[in-house]
C-alpha cells in the first residue's frame, strides 16, 4: 500500500507521537506545580487512551482506520509494516502496559519532579517504538523501531541521575544494547548480501527458492545471520546468553519504569520473534511446518535449548537474591524462557500460548512491580527485609502481592496457572520426545521458582517487622492500579475464555 | 584490473586499520585508525557507484562523529594506569580463533556461491536523486521515525544532564 493510504492505519502511532511532542513542548514552558503533578500524567494517559480506543475500534471492525477487509492483514508503506491481528494484539498490550506505568509513576520518589514532562514524553515515544516494532515486517523497520525503544529505555533507566545505581544501570544498558544491535545489524547485512532483500516476505521467498541457498554453505551463512539477529531479539526479551544486563538494569532503573521495562520490550521482542520465524520459515497459509520449511537447519532445537537454559538459569539465580527487584528481574528472565517454550512448540497452539502468556505476564508482573514501588516509596528500599511483617502493617498490599506471586509461580486459581497450562499444552500437543523433555524442564523450573516466591511470602507473613518500618499508604493511583491488576489476575484465572479468544484471534499473520 | 587493484588496496587497508583500532593502546591512535578505516570504506562505497553514501560517510562519520570521539578522549585524558593492563585470556583467544574461522568460511565458501544472480544496477544508482527518491518514497516511514527517535534522544539526554532536578 502506498504511503498516504498507509498513514490511515497507523493512527494510534501518530496520536502517540503527537502527544509526545505536545508533552515535550509543554515541559519547555515555565513550570507550575499543578502542571507537573496532574497535567503531564493526564495528557500522557489521554494520548494513550486515544490510541487504544482507535485500535480497539479498528480491531472490532469500527469506523476508523480503513476498510475492514484489511482486518486479517495487509502490508503498509510498501511492505515496511504489516497490519494484522498479531500486530494489533501486541499493540494493545504495550499501550496498556505504558498506561499502567504512567499510573504507577504518579508520585513515585524515584522520578525527579522537575522533568515529569520529558519523562512522560519519552514513555510515549517508547510506546510508539514498541507499537511499530510489533508491526514491523521489514528488517530496516525492525532496526529503526528497536532503536527507538532502546534509546528511550536507556534514558529512562538512568533517569534518577542522583542515584549512582541508576546512572550505572543506564550506562550498562547502553553498552550491552549497543553491542547487541551491532551484532544484529551484522546479521541483517549478511542476509541482505545473501538475498538482496530485507522484507520478511522477500526473505521467505528467497529461503524457499533454491537459488541463493543451493549449497550447504548458503545454508550455513543463513544460519549464522539468523543466529546473529537472534542476539538482538534475545537481548530485547532478556534470553540467555543475552540476559546479563537484566538484573543490574532492573535494579537500578526507577521502579515504575522497571515495571514497563520488564514487560513492554519483552512483549514486542516476542511479537518480533513470532513474526520473524513464522513468516520466514513457514509455508504461507500454514502454521504447522516450522521445521520442514527451513531446510536442514534445526531452528526449533536452537530455540528450545535457549528456552531451557534461560528458565533454568533465571530460576536458579533468583534463589539467592535478597533484593526484591533483582529477584523479579531473574524471575522475568525465567519467564522469557517459559514463553520461548511456546515458540518452540510452534503451530497454531504455540502461537496462541505465547500471546496469552504475554498478556497474563503483563498483568501479574506489572502488578508485582507496582507493589514493590509502593513499598519502596514508603520505606526507601526494596530489600527483602522491608517486606517483613507487611501482612500486619498493610494487609491489603500484602494480599495483592501474594496474588501476584502465586500467579508468577503458576499456581491456580490465578491467571499465571492458565498461561502455563496453555504453554505446556502446546508442547504436549506437539508430542515428540524432545518437546516432552522441554515440558519436563519447564515443570521442574516452576517447582524451583516456588521456593523464591515463597521466600517473599514468608517474609511478609511469618517474619516480625522491624519496629521502625512504616505502613504503606493505599490511597494513591499506584495502589489502586495494583489492586485492579490483582483482581484481573484472579478473574482471568477463573474466566480465561475472553483472553483465550483474543489470543486465538491474534494468531493470524500477514503473509 | 584497475578496479580489482583498487579494491584489494582499500579493502586490505580497511581490515588493517580496523585491527589497529582494537589493538592500539593509546585511545587517540585508535581513533585516528578509525578515521582512516572510515575513509577507506568511503572509497569502497565510491567504487560501488554509491557516491552519495561515500560523501555522507566522510562528512558524518569521518568528520563529525570522529571529532566528537576525539573530544571525549581528550577531555577524559586517561593515564596509562587508568587504561589498565591488556590481558590475553583464554576466552579472548578462543573468540578470535572462532571469528577467524567464521570469516574464512564467509570469504572463501559463501561468497563464491552467492555472487551470481543479482541484477545489474541502473545508471542512476547511488546518486543523490535516487537516494532521495527512496528516502521520501518507499522508505518514508523509517525516515520519519528516525526523526522522532533523534528528538527523543536529544531531549532525554539534555533532561538527564540538567543540574536542577527538583
Contacts between the chains, C-beta under 8 A, distances in Angstrom:
chain1	res1	chain2	res2	distance
A	3	B	137	7.6
A	3	B	140	5.2
A	3	B	141	7.5
A	6	B	141	7.7
A	17	B	148	5.7
A	20	B	148	7.5
A	20	B	152	7.3
A	21	B	151	7.7
A	24	B	151	7.3
A	24	B	155	5.6
A	77	B	138	7.4
A	77	B	140	6.9
A	77	B	141	4.6
A	78	B	137	7.7
A	78	B	138	4.1
A	80	B	138	7.5
A	80	B	139	7.4
A	80	B	141	5.4
A	80	B	142	6.9
A	81	B	141	6.9
A	112	B	165	3.9
A	112	B	166	6.4
A	113	B	165	7.6
A	113	B	166	5.6
A	114	B	162	7.4
A	114	B	164	6.1
A	114	B	165	4.9
A	114	B	166	5.4
A	115	B	159	4.6
A	115	B	162	6.9
A	115	B	165	6.9
A	118	B	155	5.8
A	118	B	156	6.5
A	118	B	159	4.2
A	119	B	159	7.9
A	121	B	152	7.2
A	121	B	155	7.0
A	122	B	152	5.7
A	122	B	155	7.5
A	122	B	156	5.4
A	125	B	148	6.1
A	125	B	149	7.5
A	125	B	151	7.9
A	125	B	152	4.2
A	128	B	148	6.9
A	129	B	145	7.7
A	129	B	149	7.5
A	132	B	145	6.4
A	140	B	139	7.0
A	140	B	142	5.6
A	141	B	141	6.9
A	141	B	142	5.9
A	144	B	142	4.4
A	144	B	145	5.1
A	144	B	146	5.9
A	144	B	149	7.1
A	145	B	145	6.7
A	147	B	149	6.1
A	148	B	145	6.2
A	148	B	148	7.0
A	148	B	149	4.6
A	148	B	152	7.4
A	151	B	149	6.2
A	151	B	152	6.6
A	151	B	153	5.0
A	151	B	156	7.5
A	152	B	152	5.8
A	152	B	156	7.0
A	155	B	152	7.6
A	155	B	153	7.3
A	155	B	156	3.6
A	155	B	157	6.8
A	155	B	159	7.8
A	155	B	160	6.3
A	156	B	156	7.7
A	158	B	160	6.0
A	159	B	160	6.8
A	161	B	160	5.5
A	161	B	161	8.0
A	161	B	165	7.0
A	162	B	165	6.7
A	170	B	160	7.9
A	190	B	106	7.8
A	193	B	114	6.9
A	194	B	110	7.7
A	194	B	114	5.5
A	196	B	118	5.7
A	211	B	117	5.8
A	212	B	114	6.1
A	212	B	117	6.8
A	214	B	113	6.7
A	215	B	113	5.0
A	217	B	105	7.3
A	217	B	109	4.3
A	217	B	110	5.0
A	217	B	113	5.2
A	218	B	110	6.8
A	218	B	113	5.6
A	218	B	114	6.7
A	220	B	105	6.6
A	220	B	109	7.4
A	220	B	110	6.9
A	221	B	105	7.9
A	221	B	106	6.6
A	221	B	110	4.3
A	221	B	114	7.6
A	224	B	102	6.8
A	224	B	106	7.8
